[in-house]
Amino acid sequence: MNHRLLSDFRGDHGAALDELFTQVIASLVDKELVAVSRVSQDGVRVRVSAGRAVFGGKSACRSC
């Protein structure tokens, strides 16, 4: 088994694996075996856009 095989499997069965992971975490939380205070996902690329103020050194936050 190598990273390519795992990557292909994840790509081919992503929805089923997401559902399985969700059920497992929900079951652990329900039985109070784990507490979930923050959920994050690693390795996901997200497109982000920022205004000119962010790159110009000015704060884009009006209340900051």
PDBQT receptor file of N, H, CA, C and O in Angstrom, charges set to zero:
ATOM      1  N   MET A   1       0.850  -1.169   0.000  1.00  0.00    +0.000 N 
ATOM      2  CA  MET A   1       0.000   0.000   0.000  1.00  0.00    +0.000 C 
ATOM      3  C   MET A   1       0.896   1.233   0.000  1.00  0.00    +0.000 C 
ATOM      4  O   MET A   1       1.896   1.286   0.715  1.00  0.00    +0.000 OA
ATOM      5  N   ASN A   2       0.528   2.219  -0.807  1.00  0.00    +0.000 N 
ATOM      6  H   ASN A   2      -0.284   2.176  -1.388  1.00  0.00    +0.000 HD
ATOM      7  CA  ASN A   2       1.308   3.451  -0.866  1.00  0.00    +0.000 C 
ATOM      8  C   ASN A   2       0.374   4.655  -0.892  1.00  0.00    +0.000 C 
ATOM      9  O   ASN A   2      -0.847   4.501  -0.916  1.00  0.00    +0.000 OA
ATOM     10  N   HIS A   3       0.951   5.849  -0.887  1.00  0.00    +0.000 N 
ATOM     11  H   HIS A   3       1.943   5.973  -0.867  1.00  0.00    +0.000 HD
ATOM     12  CA  HIS A   3       0.144   7.066  -0.828  1.00  0.00    +0.000 C 
ATOM     13  C   HIS A   3      -0.758   7.208  -2.043  1.00  0.00    +0.000 C 
ATOM     14  O   HIS A   3      -1.860   7.745  -1.935  1.00  0.00    +0.000 OA
ATOM     15  N   ARG A   4      -0.302   6.733  -3.203  1.00  0.00    +0.000 N 
ATOM     16  H   ARG A   4       0.594   6.297  -3.291  1.00  0.00    +0.000 HD
ATOM     17  CA  ARG A   4      -1.112   6.853  -4.426  1.00  0.00    +0.000 C 
ATOM     18  C   ARG A   4      -2.377   5.996  -4.328  1.00  0.00    +0.000 C 
ATOM     19  O   ARG A   4      -3.460   6.447  -4.702  1.00  0.00    +0.000 OA
ATOM     20  N   LEU A   5      -2.249   4.784  -3.834  1.00  0.00    +0.000 N 
ATOM     21  H   LEU A   5      -1.370   4.418  -3.530  1.00  0.00    +0.000 HD
ATOM     22  CA  LEU A   5      -3.400   3.896  -3.670  1.00  0.00    +0.000 C 
ATOM     23  C   LEU A   5      -4.403   4.497  -2.686  1.00  0.00    +0.000 C 
ATOM     24  O   LEU A   5      -5.608   4.482  -2.933  1.00  0.00    +0.000 OA
ATOM     25  N   LEU A   6      -3.899   5.023  -1.572  1.00  0.00    +0.000 N 
ATOM     26  H   LEU A   6      -2.920   5.035  -1.370  1.00  0.00    +0.000 HD
ATOM     27  CA  LEU A   6      -4.783   5.651  -0.586  1.00  0.00    +0.000 C 
ATOM     28  C   LEU A   6      -5.460   6.892  -1.159  1.00  0.00    +0.000 C 
ATOM     29  O   LEU A   6      -6.643   7.130  -0.916  1.00  0.00    +0.000 OA
ATOM     30  N   SER A   7      -4.704   7.678  -1.919  1.00  0.00    +0.000 N 
ATOM     31  H   SER A   7      -3.743   7.484  -2.116  1.00  0.00    +0.000 HD
ATOM     32  CA  SER A   7      -5.263   8.879  -2.527  1.00  0.00    +0.000 C 
ATOM     33  C   SER A   7      -6.360   8.523  -3.535  1.00  0.00    +0.000 C 
ATOM     34  O   SER A   7      -7.418   9.153  -3.554  1.00  0.00    +0.000 OA
ATOM     35  N   ASP A   8      -6.109   7.530  -4.357  1.00  0.00    +0.000 N 
ATOM     36  H   ASP A   8      -5.250   7.018  -4.342  1.00  0.00    +0.000 HD
ATOM     37  CA  ASP A   8      -7.116   7.087  -5.333  1.00  0.00    +0.000 C 
ATOM     38  C   ASP A   8      -8.363   6.568  -4.637  1.00  0.00    +0.000 C 
ATOM     39  O   ASP A   8      -9.483   6.866  -5.052  1.00  0.00    +0.000 OA
ATOM     40  N   PHE A   9      -8.168   5.790  -3.576  1.00  0.00    +0.000 N 
ATOM     41  H   PHE A   9      -7.258   5.548  -3.239  1.00  0.00    +0.000 HD
ATOM     42  CA  PHE A   9      -9.318   5.248  -2.839  1.00  0.00    +0.000 C 
ATOM     43  C   PHE A   9     -10.143   6.375  -2.233  1.00  0.00    +0.000 C 
ATOM     44  O   PHE A   9     -11.372   6.366  -2.300  1.00  0.00    +0.000 OA
ATOM     45  N   ARG A  10      -9.458   7.336  -1.646  1.00  0.00    +0.000 N 
ATOM     46  H   ARG A  10      -8.460   7.343  -1.591  1.00  0.00    +0.000 HD
ATOM     47  CA  ARG A  10     -10.147   8.480  -1.045  1.00  0.00    +0.000 C 
ATOM     48  C   ARG A  10     -10.906   9.277  -2.112  1.00  0.00    +0.000 C 
ATOM     49  O   ARG A  10     -12.031   9.719  -1.877  1.00  0.00    +0.000 OA
ATOM     50  N   GLY A  11     -10.298   9.455  -3.264  1.00  0.00    +0.000 N 
ATOM     51  H   GLY A  11      -9.384   9.096  -3.455  1.00  0.00    +0.000 HD
ATOM     52  CA  GLY A  11     -10.953  10.170  -4.350  1.00  0.00    +0.000 C 
ATOM     53  C   GLY A  11     -12.171   9.434  -4.887  1.00  0.00    +0.000 C 
ATOM     54  O   GLY A  11     -13.184  10.053  -5.214  1.00  0.00    +0.000 OA
ATOM     55  N   ASP A  12     -12.072   8.126  -4.977  1.00  0.00    +0.000 N 
ATOM     56  H   ASP A  12     -11.249   7.623  -4.711  1.00  0.00    +0.000 HD
ATOM     57  CA  ASP A  12     -13.168   7.319  -5.523  1.00  0.00    +0.000 C 
ATOM     58  C   ASP A  12     -14.310   7.129  -4.533  1.00  0.00    +0.000 C 
ATOM     59  O   ASP A  12     -15.454   6.929  -4.944  1.00  0.00    +0.000 OA
ATOM     60  N   HIS A  13     -14.019   7.187  -3.241  1.00  0.00    +0.000 N 
ATOM     61  H   HIS A  13     -13.090   7.349  -2.908  1.00  0.00    +0.000 HD
ATOM     62  CA  HIS A  13     -15.024   6.869  -2.221  1.00  0.00    +0.000 C 
ATOM     63  C   HIS A  13     -15.149   7.961  -1.167  1.00  0.00    +0.000 C 
ATOM     64  O   HIS A  13     -15.491   7.677  -0.019  1.00  0.00    +0.000 OA
ATOM     65  N   GLY A  14     -14.876   9.208  -1.547  1.00  0.00    +0.000 N 
ATOM     66  H   GLY A  14     -14.599   9.439  -2.479  1.00  0.00    +0.000 HD
ATOM     67  CA  GLY A  14     -14.857  10.323  -0.606  1.00  0.00    +0.000 C 
ATOM     68  C   GLY A  14     -16.150  10.525   0.151  1.00  0.00    +0.000 C 
ATOM     69  O   GLY A  14     -16.127  10.718   1.367  1.00  0.00    +0.000 OA
ATOM     70  N   ALA A  15     -17.272  10.485  -0.532  1.00  0.00    +0.000 N 
ATOM     71  H   ALA A  15     -17.291  10.328  -1.520  1.00  0.00    +0.000 HD
ATOM     72  CA  ALA A  15     -18.562  10.728   0.131  1.00  0.00    +0.000 C 
ATOM     73  C   ALA A  15     -18.863   9.645   1.164  1.00  0.00    +0.000 C 
ATOM     74  O   ALA A  15     -19.325   9.948   2.265  1.00  0.00    +0.000 OA
ATOM     75  N   ALA A  16     -18.605   8.391   0.818  1.00  0.00    +0.000 N 
ATOM     76  H   ALA A  16     -18.230   8.145  -0.076  1.00  0.00    +0.000 HD
ATOM     77  CA  ALA A  16     -18.861   7.290   1.751  1.00  0.00    +0.000 C 
ATOM     78  C   ALA A  16     -17.942   7.382   2.966  1.00  0.00    +0.000 C 
ATOM     79  O   ALA A  16     -18.377   7.140   4.092  1.00  0.00    +0.000 OA
ATOM     80  N   LEU A  17     -16.668   7.732   2.745  1.00  0.00    +0.000 N 
ATOM     81  H   LEU A  17     -16.314   7.928   1.831  1.00  0.00    +0.000 HD
ATOM     82  CA  LEU A  17     -15.736   7.873   3.865  1.00  0.00    +0.000 C 
ATOM     83  C   LEU A  17     -16.117   9.046   4.763  1.00  0.00    +0.000 C 
ATOM     84  O   LEU A  17     -16.038   8.935   5.986  1.00  0.00    +0.000 OA
ATOM     85  N   ASP A  18     -16.526  10.158   4.179  1.00  0.00    +0.000 N 
ATOM     86  H   ASP A  18     -16.591  10.248   3.185  1.00  0.00    +0.000 HD
ATOM     87  CA  ASP A  18     -16.970  11.299   4.980  1.00  0.00    +0.000 C 
ATOM     88  C   ASP A  18     -18.151  10.922   5.859  1.00  0.00    +0.000 C 
ATOM     89  O   ASP A  18     -18.197  11.284   7.035  1.00  0.00    +0.000 OA
ATOM     90  N   GLU A  19     -19.102  10.195   5.292  1.00  0.00    +0.000 N 
ATOM     91  H   GLU A  19     -19.064   9.901   4.337  1.00  0.00    +0.000 HD
ATOM     92  CA  GLU A  19     -20.273   9.746   6.063  1.00  0.00    +0.000 C 
ATOM     93  C   GLU A  19     -19.847   8.813   7.187  1.00  0.00    +0.000 C 
ATOM     94  O   GLU A  19     -20.333   8.939   8.311  1.00  0.00    +0.000 OA
ATOM     95  N   LEU A  20     -18.944   7.879   6.899  1.00  0.00    +0.000 N 
ATOM     96  H   LEU A  20     -18.549   7.777   5.986  1.00  0.00    +0.000 HD
ATOM     97  CA  LEU A  20     -18.464   6.943   7.919  1.00  0.00    +0.000 C 
ATOM     98  C   LEU A  20     -17.752   7.689   9.044  1.00  0.00    +0.000 C 
ATOM     99  O   LEU A  20     -18.015   7.429  10.218  1.00  0.00    +0.000 OA
ATOM    100  N   PHE A  21     -16.856   8.610   8.702  1.00  0.00    +0.000 N 
ATOM    101  H   PHE A  21     -16.642   8.821   7.749  1.00  0.00    +0.000 HD
ATOM    102  CA  PHE A  21     -16.144   9.377   9.726  1.00  0.00    +0.000 C 
ATOM    103  C   PHE A  21     -17.113  10.198  10.573  1.00  0.00    +0.000 C 
ATOM    104  O   PHE A  21     -16.947  10.300  11.788  1.00  0.00    +0.000 OA
ATOM    105  N   THR A  22     -18.112  10.774   9.939  1.00  0.00    +0.000 N 
ATOM    106  H   THR A  22     -18.247  10.691   8.952  1.00  0.00    +0.000 HD
ATOM    107  CA  THR A  22     -19.116  11.556  10.663  1.00  0.00    +0.000 C 
ATOM    108  C   THR A  22     -19.868  10.673  11.651  1.00  0.00    +0.000 C 
ATOM    109  O   THR A  22     -20.099  11.076  12.791  1.00  0.00    +0.000 OA
ATOM    110  N   GLN A  23     -20.247   9.490  11.230  1.00  0.00    +0.000 N 
ATOM    111  H   GLN A  23     -20.059   9.162  10.304  1.00  0.00    +0.000 HD
ATOM    112  CA  GLN A  23     -20.968   8.564  12.117  1.00  0.00    +0.000 C 
ATOM    113  C   GLN A  23     -20.099   8.123  13.288  1.00  0.00    +0.000 C 
ATOM    114  O   GLN A  23     -20.582   8.025  14.416  1.00  0.00    +0.000 OA
ATOM    115  N   VAL A  24     -18.826   7.859  13.029  1.00  0.00    +0.000 N 
ATOM    116  H   VAL A  24     -18.434   7.939  12.112  1.00  0.00    +0.000 HD
ATOM    117  CA  VAL A  24     -17.921   7.427  14.098  1.00  0.00    +0.000 C 
ATOM    118  C   VAL A  24     -17.744   8.539  15.133  1.00  0.00    +0.000 C 
ATOM    119  O   VAL A  24     -17.841   8.290  16.334  1.00  0.00    +0.000 OA
ATOM    120  N   ILE A  25     -17.484   9.764  14.670  1.00  0.00    +0.000 N 
ATOM    121  H   ILE A  25     -17.405   9.966  13.694  1.00  0.00    +0.000 HD
ATOM    122  CA  ILE A  25     -17.304  10.887  15.597  1.00  0.00    +0.000 C 
ATOM    123  C   ILE A  25     -18.586  11.139  16.376  1.00  0.00    +0.000 C 
ATOM    124  O   ILE A  25     -18.536  11.354  17.587  1.00  0.00    +0.000 OA
ATOM    125  N   ALA A  26     -19.730  11.116  15.705  1.00  0.00    +0.000 N 
ATOM    126  H   ALA A  26     -19.770  10.941  14.721  1.00  0.00    +0.000 HD
ATOM    127  CA  ALA A  26     -21.011  11.335  16.384  1.00  0.00    +0.000 C 
ATOM    128  C   ALA A  26     -21.246  10.273  17.444  1.00  0.00    +0.000 C 
ATOM    129  O   ALA A  26     -21.737  10.585  18.529  1.00  0.00    +0.000 OA
ATOM    130  N   SER A  27     -20.907   9.032  17.154  1.00  0.00    +0.000 N 
ATOM    131  H   SER A  27     -20.508   8.779  16.273  1.00  0.00    +0.000 HD
ATOM    132  CA  SER A  27     -21.079   7.948  18.124  1.00  0.00    +0.000 C 
ATOM    133  C   SER A  27     -20.176   8.149  19.343  1.00  0.00    +0.000 C 
ATOM    134  O   SER A  27     -20.607   7.941  20.478  1.00  0.00    +0.000 OA
ATOM    135  N   LEU A  28     -18.929   8.553  19.111  1.00  0.00    +0.000 N 
ATOM    136  H   LEU A  28     -18.578   8.722  18.189  1.00  0.00    +0.000 HD
ATOM    137  CA  LEU A  28     -18.004   8.797  20.222  1.00  0.00    +0.000 C 
ATOM    138  C   LEU A  28     -18.466   9.966  21.091  1.00  0.00    +0.000 C 
ATOM    139  O   LEU A  28     -18.358   9.915  22.316  1.00  0.00    +0.000 OA
ATOM    140  N   VAL A  29     -18.979  11.017  20.455  1.00  0.00    +0.000 N 
ATOM    141  H   VAL A  29     -19.067  11.059  19.460  1.00  0.00    +0.000 HD
ATOM    142  CA  VAL A  29     -19.492  12.161  21.205  1.00  0.00    +0.000 C 
ATOM    143  C   VAL A  29     -20.734  11.753  21.994  1.00  0.00    +0.000 C 
ATOM    144  O   VAL A  29     -20.891  12.130  23.155  1.00  0.00    +0.000 OA
ATOM    145  N   ASP A  30     -21.619  10.977  21.355  1.00  0.00    +0.000 N 
ATOM    146  H   ASP A  30     -21.491  10.671  20.411  1.00  0.00    +0.000 HD
ATOM    147  CA  ASP A  30     -22.845  10.529  22.011  1.00  0.00    +0.000 C 
ATOM    148  C   ASP A  30     -22.554   9.696  23.258  1.00  0.00    +0.000 C 
ATOM    149  O   ASP A  30     -23.274   9.800  24.251  1.00  0.00    +0.000 OA
ATOM    150  N   LYS A  31     -21.520   8.883  23.216  1.00  0.00    +0.000 N 
ATOM    151  H   LYS A  31     -20.936   8.799  22.409  1.00  0.00    +0.000 HD
ATOM    152  CA  LYS A  31     -21.137   8.047  24.360  1.00  0.00    +0.000 C 
ATOM    153  C   LYS A  31     -20.225   8.791  25.333  1.00  0.00    +0.000 C 
ATOM    154  O   LYS A  31     -19.730   8.210  26.299  1.00  0.00    +0.000 OA
ATOM    155  N   GLU A  32     -20.005  10.089  25.068  1.00  0.00    +0.000 N 
ATOM    156  H   GLU A  32     -20.407  10.560  24.283  1.00  0.00    +0.000 HD
ATOM    157  CA  GLU A  32     -19.169  10.949  25.887  1.00  0.00    +0.000 C 
ATOM    158  C   GLU A  32     -17.746  10.419  26.049  1.00  0.00    +0.000 C 
ATOM    159  O   GLU A  32     -17.126  10.577  27.101  1.00  0.00    +0.000 OA
ATOM    160  N   LEU A  33     -17.240   9.783  24.985  1.00  0.00    +0.000 N 
ATOM    161  H   LEU A  33     -17.744   9.654  24.131  1.00  0.00    +0.000 HD
ATOM    162  CA  LEU A  33     -15.864   9.294  24.985  1.00  0.00    +0.000 C 
ATOM    163  C   LEU A  33     -14.901  10.363  24.489  1.00  0.00    +0.000 C 
ATOM    164  O   LEU A  33     -13.713  10.337  24.811  1.00  0.00    +0.000 OA
ATOM    165  N   VAL A  34     -15.417  11.300  23.708  1.00  0.00    +0.000 N 
ATOM    166  H   VAL A  34     -16.382  11.321  23.447  1.00  0.00    +0.000 HD
ATOM    167  CA  VAL A  34     -14.627  12.440  23.251  1.00  0.00    +0.000 C 
ATOM    168  C   VAL A  34     -15.502  13.679  23.308  1.00  0.00    +0.000 C 
ATOM    169  O   VAL A  34     -16.727  13.599  23.222  1.00  0.00    +0.000 OA
ATOM    170  N   ALA A  35     -14.856  14.820  23.453  1.00  0.00    +0.000 N 
ATOM    171  H   ALA A  35     -13.860  14.885  23.522  1.00  0.00    +0.000 HD
ATOM    172  CA  ALA A  35     -15.563  16.098  23.394  1.00  0.00    +0.000 C 
ATOM    173  C   ALA A  35     -15.025  16.857  22.191  1.00  0.00    +0.000 C 
ATOM    174  O   ALA A  35     -13.813  16.966  22.005  1.00  0.00    +0.000 OA
ATOM    175  N   VAL A  36     -15.918  17.371  21.389  1.00  0.00    +0.000 N 
ATOM    176  H   VAL A  36     -16.903  17.283  21.539  1.00  0.00    +0.000 HD
ATOM    177  CA  VAL A  36     -15.507  18.099  20.199  1.00  0.00    +0.000 C 
ATOM    178  C   VAL A  36     -15.721  19.586  20.456  1.00  0.00    +0.000 C 
ATOM    179  O   VAL A  36     -16.851  20.051  20.610  1.00  0.00    +0.000 OA
ATOM    180  N   SER A  37     -14.614  20.317  20.500  1.00  0.00    +0.000 N 
ATOM    181  H   SER A  37     -13.697  19.939  20.376  1.00  0.00    +0.000 HD
ATOM    182  CA  SER A  37     -14.724  21.759  20.691  1.00  0.00    +0.000 C 
ATOM    183  C   SER A  37     -14.318  22.514  19.435  1.00  0.00    +0.000 C 
ATOM    184  O   SER A  37     -14.707  23.667  19.247  1.00  0.00    +0.000 OA
ATOM    185  N   ARG A  38     -13.536  21.866  18.573  1.00  0.00    +0.000 N 
ATOM    186  H   ARG A  38     -13.221  20.930  18.726  1.00  0.00    +0.000 HD
ATOM    187  CA  ARG A  38     -13.109  22.494  17.325  1.00  0.00    +0.000 C 
ATOM    188  C   ARG A  38     -12.930  21.406  16.279  1.00  0.00    +0.000 C 
ATOM    189  O   ARG A  38     -12.367  20.346  16.554  1.00  0.00    +0.000 OA
ATOM    190  N   VAL A  39     -13.411  21.681  15.088  1.00  0.00    +0.000 N 
ATOM    191  H   VAL A  39     -13.868  22.542  14.864  1.00  0.00    +0.000 HD
ATOM    192  CA  VAL A  39     -13.270  20.734  13.992  1.00  0.00    +0.000 C 
ATOM    193  C   VAL A  39     -12.517  21.427  12.878  1.00  0.00    +0.000 C 
ATOM    194  O   VAL A  39     -12.856  22.543  12.484  1.00  0.00    +0.000 OA
ATOM    195  N   SER A  40     -11.496  20.762  12.373  1.00  0.00    +0.000 N 
ATOM    196  H   SER A  40     -11.221  19.856  12.693  1.00  0.00    +0.000 HD
ATOM    197  CA  SER A  40     -10.756  21.316  11.241  1.00  0.00    +0.000 C 
ATOM    198  C   SER A  40     -10.422  20.181  10.286  1.00  0.00    +0.000 C 
ATOM    199  O   SER A  40     -10.409  19.009  10.662  1.00  0.00    +0.000 OA
ATOM    200  N   GLN A  41     -10.157  20.552   9.064  1.00  0.00    +0.000 N 
ATOM    201  H   GLN A  41     -10.167  21.504   8.758  1.00  0.00    +0.000 HD
ATOM    202  CA  GLN A  41      -9.817  19.562   8.063  1.00  0.00    +0.000 C 
ATOM    203  C   GLN A  41      -8.498  19.956   7.436  1.00  0.00    +0.000 C 
ATOM    204  O   GLN A  41      -8.302  21.101   7.027  1.00  0.00    +0.000 OA
ATOM    205  N   ASP A  42      -7.610  19.007   7.366  1.00  0.00    +0.000 N 
ATOM    206  H   ASP A  42      -7.769  18.077   7.697  1.00  0.00    +0.000 HD
ATOM    207  CA  ASP A  42      -6.283  19.271   6.842  1.00  0.00    +0.000 C 
ATOM    208  C   ASP A  42      -6.225  18.914   5.362  1.00  0.00    +0.000 C 
ATOM    209  O   ASP A  42      -6.874  17.969   4.914  1.00  0.00    +0.000 OA
ATOM    210  N   GLY A  43      -5.457  19.667   4.623  1.00  0.00    +0.000 N 
ATOM    211  H   GLY A  43      -4.930  20.435   4.987  1.00  0.00    +0.000 HD
ATOM    212  CA  GLY A  43      -5.220  19.320   3.237  1.00  0.00    +0.000 C 
ATOM    213  C   GLY A  43      -6.268  19.796   2.251  1.00  0.00    +0.000 C 
ATOM    214  O   GLY A  43      -6.270  19.361   1.099  1.00  0.00    +0.000 OA
ATOM    215  N   VAL A  44      -7.143  20.665   2.668  1.00  0.00    +0.000 N 
ATOM    216  H   VAL A  44      -7.142  21.018   3.603  1.00  0.00    +0.000 HD
ATOM    217  CA  VAL A  44      -8.183  21.168   1.779  1.00  0.00    +0.000 C 
ATOM    218  C   VAL A  44      -7.799  22.562   1.314  1.00  0.00    +0.000 C 
ATOM    219  O   VAL A  44      -7.500  23.431   2.133  1.00  0.00    +0.000 OA
ATOM    220  N   ARG A  45      -7.805  22.778   0.034  1.00  0.00    +0.000 N 
ATOM    221  H   ARG A  45      -8.048  22.073  -0.632  1.00  0.00    +0.000 HD
ATOM    222  CA  ARG A  45      -7.506  24.104  -0.507  1.00  0.00    +0.000 C 
ATOM    223  C   ARG A  45      -8.796  24.886  -0.645  1.00  0.00    +0.000 C 
ATOM    224  O   ARG A  45      -9.808  24.380  -1.130  1.00  0.00    +0.000 OA
ATOM    225  N   VAL A  46      -8.735  26.116  -0.210  1.00  0.00    +0.000 N 
ATOM    226  H   VAL A  46      -7.913  26.526   0.184  1.00  0.00    +0.000 HD
ATOM    227  CA  VAL A  46      -9.898  26.992  -0.269  1.00  0.00    +0.000 C 
ATOM    228  C   VAL A  46      -9.493  28.261  -1.005  1.00  0.00    +0.000 C 
ATOM    229  O   VAL A  46      -8.468  28.866  -0.689  1.00  0.00    +0.000 OA
ATOM    230  N   ARG A  47     -10.284  28.661  -1.974  1.00  0.00    +0.000 N 
ATOM    231  H   ARG A  47     -11.116  28.169  -2.232  1.00  0.00    +0.000 HD
ATOM    232  CA  ARG A  47     -10.005  29.899  -2.709  1.00  0.00    +0.000 C 
ATOM    233  C   ARG A  47     -10.411  31.076  -1.824  1.00  0.00    +0.000 C 
ATOM    234  O   ARG A  47     -11.513  31.108  -1.275  1.00  0.00    +0.000 OA
ATOM    235  N   VAL A  48      -9.514  32.026  -1.698  1.00  0.00    +0.000 N 
ATOM    236  H   VAL A  48      -8.619  32.000  -2.144  1.00  0.00    +0.000 HD
ATOM    237  CA  VAL A  48      -9.747  33.180  -0.846  1.00  0.00    +0.000 C 
ATOM    238  C   VAL A  48      -9.506  34.439  -1.669  1.00  0.00    +0.000 C 
ATOM    239  O   VAL A  48      -8.609  34.484  -2.512  1.00  0.00    +0.000 OA
ATOM    240  N   SER A  49     -10.308  35.446  -1.416  1.00  0.00    +0.000 N 
ATOM    241  H   SER A  49     -11.036  35.410  -0.731  1.00  0.00    +0.000 HD
ATOM    242  CA  SER A  49     -10.049  36.727  -2.068  1.00  0.00    +0.000 C 
ATOM    243  C   SER A  49      -9.875  37.791  -0.989  1.00  0.00    +0.000 C 
ATOM    244  O   SER A  49     -10.552  37.771   0.039  1.00  0.00    +0.000 OA
ATOM    245  N   ALA A  50      -8.971  38.704  -1.238  1.00  0.00    +0.000 N 
ATOM    246  H   ALA A  50      -8.421  38.720  -2.072  1.00  0.00    +0.000 HD
ATOM    247  CA  ALA A  50      -8.709  39.774  -0.287  1.00  0.00    +0.000 C 
ATOM    248  C   ALA A  50      -8.702  41.097  -1.043  1.00  0.00    +0.000 C 
ATOM    249  O   ALA A  50      -8.304  41.160  -2.206  1.00  0.00    +0.000 OA
ATOM    250  N   GLY A  51      -9.140  42.136  -0.375  1.00  0.00    +0.000 N 
ATOM    251  H   GLY A  51      -9.463  42.085   0.570  1.00  0.00    +0.000 HD
ATOM    252  CA  GLY A  51      -9.162  43.461  -0.980  1.00  0.00    +0.000 C 
ATOM    253  C   GLY A  51      -7.780  44.088  -1.006  1.00  0.00    +0.000 C 
ATOM    254  O   GLY A  51      -6.839  43.567  -0.407  1.00  0.00    +0.000 OA
ATOM    255  N   ARG A  52      -7.666  45.203  -1.698  1.00  0.00    +0.000 N 
ATOM    256  H   ARG A  52      -8.431  45.627  -2.184  1.00  0.00    +0.000 HD
ATOM    257  CA  ARG A  52      -6.388  45.904  -1.815  1.00  0.00    +0.000 C 
ATOM    258  C   ARG A  52      -5.838  46.325  -0.460  1.00  0.00    +0.000 C 
ATOM    259  O   ARG A  52      -4.623  46.308  -0.261  1.00  0.00    +0.000 OA
ATOM    260  N   ALA A  53      -6.698  46.699   0.470  1.00  0.00    +0.000 N 
ATOM    261  H   ALA A  53      -7.685  46.713   0.308  1.00  0.00    +0.000 HD
ATOM    262  CA  ALA A  53      -6.248  47.186   1.775  1.00  0.00    +0.000 C 
ATOM    263  C   ALA A  53      -5.404  46.145   2.505  1.00  0.00    +0.000 C 
ATOM    264  O   ALA A  53      -4.498  46.497   3.261  1.00  0.00    +0.000 OA
ATOM    265  N   VAL A  54      -5.696  44.881   2.283  1.00  0.00    +0.000 N 
ATOM    266  H   VAL A  54      -6.432  44.595   1.669  1.00  0.00    +0.000 HD
ATOM    267  CA  VAL A  54      -4.946  43.820   2.949  1.00  0.00    +0.000 C 
ATOM    268  C   VAL A  54      -3.499  43.821   2.472  1.00  0.00    +0.000 C 
ATOM    269  O   VAL A  54      -2.579  43.628   3.267  1.00  0.00    +0.000 OA
ATOM    270  N   PHE A  55      -3.299  44.038   1.169  1.00  0.00    +0.000 N 
ATOM    271  H   PHE A  55      -4.047  44.195   0.523  1.00  0.00    +0.000 HD
ATOM    272  CA  PHE A  55      -1.959  44.000   0.626  1.00  0.00    +0.000 C 
ATOM    273  C   PHE A  55      -1.254  45.352   0.715  1.00  0.00    +0.000 C 
ATOM    274  O   PHE A  55      -0.035  45.423   0.561  1.00  0.00    +0.000 OA
ATOM    275  N   GLY A  56      -1.996  46.406   0.959  1.00  0.00    +0.000 N 
ATOM    276  H   GLY A  56      -2.986  46.348   1.084  1.00  0.00    +0.000 HD
ATOM    277  CA  GLY A  56      -1.407  47.734   1.022  1.00  0.00    +0.000 C 
ATOM    278  C   GLY A  56      -0.931  48.125   2.390  1.00  0.00    +0.000 C 
ATOM    279  O   GLY A  56      -0.410  49.227   2.568  1.00  0.00    +0.000 OA
ATOM    280  N   GLY A  57      -1.095  47.247   3.377  1.00  0.00    +0.000 N 
ATOM    281  H   GLY A  57      -1.518  46.353   3.233  1.00  0.00    +0.000 HD
ATOM    282  CA  GLY A  57      -0.626  47.537   4.718  1.00  0.00    +0.000 C 
ATOM    283  C   GLY A  57      -1.668  48.209   5.594  1.00  0.00    +0.000 C 
ATOM    284  O   GLY A  57      -1.430  48.398   6.787  1.00  0.00    +0.000 OA
ATOM    285  N   LYS A  58      -2.807  48.573   5.041  1.00  0.00    +0.000 N 
ATOM    286  H   LYS A  58      -3.000  48.420   4.072  1.00  0.00    +0.000 HD
ATOM    287  CA  LYS A  58      -3.869  49.193   5.827  1.00  0.00    +0.000 C 
ATOM    288  C   LYS A  58      -4.783  48.100   6.356  1.00  0.00    +0.000 C 
ATOM    289  O   LYS A  58      -4.977  47.072   5.708  1.00  0.00    +0.000 OA
ATOM    290  N   SER A  59      -5.330  48.322   7.510  1.00  0.00    +0.000 N 
ATOM    291  H   SER A  59      -5.173  49.157   8.037  1.00  0.00    +0.000 HD
ATOM    292  CA  SER A  59      -6.243  47.349   8.096  1.00  0.00    +0.000 C 
ATOM    293  C   SER A  59      -7.568  47.353   7.337  1.00  0.00    +0.000 C 
ATOM    294  O   SER A  59      -8.159  48.405   7.090  1.00  0.00    +0.000 OA
ATOM    295  N   ALA A  60      -8.017  46.161   6.977  1.00  0.00    +0.000 N 
ATOM    296  H   ALA A  60      -7.537  45.307   7.179  1.00  0.00    +0.000 HD
ATOM    297  CA  ALA A  60      -9.305  46.030   6.286  1.00  0.00    +0.000 C 
ATOM    298  C   ALA A  60     -10.443  46.013   7.301  1.00  0.00    +0.000 C 
ATOM    299  O   ALA A  60     -11.612  46.106   6.928  1.00  0.00    +0.000 OA
ATOM    300  N   CYS A  61     -10.110  45.896   8.562  1.00  0.00    +0.000 N 
ATOM    301  H   CYS A  61      -9.160  45.820   8.866  1.00  0.00    +0.000 HD
ATOM    302  CA  CYS A  61     -11.106  45.848   9.624  1.00  0.00    +0.000 C 
ATOM    303  C   CYS A  61     -11.386  47.266  10.120  1.00  0.00    +0.000 C 
ATOM    304  O   CYS A  61     -10.483  47.944  10.610  1.00  0.00    +0.000 OA
ATOM    305  N   ARG A  62     -12.611  47.705   9.997  1.00  0.00    +0.000 N 
ATOM    306  H   ARG A  62     -13.345  47.155   9.599  1.00  0.00    +0.000 HD
ATOM    307  CA  ARG A  62     -12.951  49.066  10.391  1.00  0.00    +0.000 C 
ATOM    308  C   ARG A  62     -12.926  49.271  11.911  1.00  0.00    +0.000 C 
ATOM    309  O   ARG A  62     -12.727  50.390  12.383  1.00  0.00    +0.000 OA
ATOM    310  N   SER A  63     -13.129  48.187  12.675  1.00  0.00    +0.000 N 
ATOM    311  H   SER A  63     -13.291  47.278  12.291  1.00  0.00    +0.000 HD
ATOM    312  CA  SER A  63     -13.162  48.322  14.131  1.00  0.00    +0.000 C 
ATOM    313  C   SER A  63     -11.803  48.010  14.763  1.00  0.00    +0.000 C 
ATOM    314  O   SER A  63     -11.665  48.069  15.985  1.00  0.00    +0.000 OA
ATOM    315  N   CYS A  64     -10.785  47.674  13.932  1.00  0.00    +0.000 N 
ATOM    316  H   CYS A  64     -10.897  47.625  12.940  1.00  0.00    +0.000 HD
ATOM    317  CA  CYS A  64      -9.462  47.324  14.473  1.00  0.00    +0.000 C 
ATOM    318  C   CYS A  64      -8.625  48.553  14.747  1.00  0.00    +0.000 C 
ATOM    319  O   CYS A  64      -7.488  48.435  15.203  1.00  0.00    +0.000 OA
TER     320      CYS A  64
